[in-house]
Amino acid sequence: MANLLDPLIPGGETPQETASGGAEGPEIPLFDEEWIAEFEDTSWLTDIGNAVQNVPLDFFGSLFLDVALGALLFGVLRFLVERWVQDTKVAIAKRELWDDEQKQGELERTALLHRYLVTASAVVGLSLTLGLFSLRYRVPVLQTLALSVRAWLLDSGLSRIIAIAVVGAVVYSLLRIVRKTARALTPVSGQRFERQVARAATIRNVIESLARLVLITFFVLFVLAQVGVDVSTLLAGVGILGLAISFGAQSLVKDVITGFFVLAEDQFGVGDVVTIAGLSGAVESLNLRITTLRALDGSVHVIPNGQIDKVTVASRDWSRSVIDLEISYRADLDHALSVISDEATKLTAALGWSWRIVGPP
């Protein structure tokens, strides 16, 4: 058996058998030998000690420069993060269809992301300082990592980072332009649940959301392409996933499309009295997915927009109130008509009703 294994074992040596009858294979070191040698080399500590003793001004001057460059990078990244956070808070405050609870939740998520981004910026700045210091004094492992990063930057990394930064700035500028254009095309003024406010704000949010989705998707794909990911394969997989989701969420897509056309064509709005799918009531809220009705008895009907096929609007522009009054056969009709006309005129002039009546009775 040993003769048969000789060609398979370097040097013709057979593995030693263990007590259990098995064979011990070649021992694989946990760490690379070069890394172990770097750890064992302590000459860098001697170099630092000599520099501190012999040329302290040069040592502390270079150390100060390394720290200053790392702090400068951290400051630039921190400035960009703070600018983004401020813009996000302003955008949240201008969301007309969000109540205070929704705005507070979004602000809390923004604050959490802000902390993560600040921490990441500090890590990047500290990494720059340690990298420069390790290159100057040949610190084990850190020097190897710093040399690898420097080689990558000089090869193609720096140009890729610049390209990503430029494209990111362009995408951010386009998002701001789209947001300002949408707000100019759909001006909003008034209370949150007023009809025109809800319609204009919802259409505006749809435009902004679509632009944000397209631009951010493009930016993510560009970043992935820059770091070496095969984008074509990813797009094929995303296309298949999107097709599967579209089949599983047909009702949701139908709700959103129907809701968009209801808002865009102003078929009905908040405050209208409508009948949808046999349910009648005043429209309390309307968005892309659902319509909420408040019935006369106070009950609330929530109707998915995809189920809206016919709508009867009782208050479009104006409506007529038809009131049946029982009058005795023995009553004077002229006098009864005079009393009714007088009461209707008083109602028209009443403080609480005058703004609701658009024409004489």
PyMOL commands that set and color helices and strands:
alter all, ss='L'
color gray80, all
select helices_A, chain A and resi 2-8+10-12+33-40+43-54+56-93+100-137+142-185+195-226+231-248+250-264+305-307+333-349
alter helices_A, ss='H'
color red, helices_A
select strands_A, chain A and resi 273-276+279-286+290-294+300-304+311-313
alter strands_A, ss='S'
color yellow, strands_A
deselect
rebuild
show_as cartoon
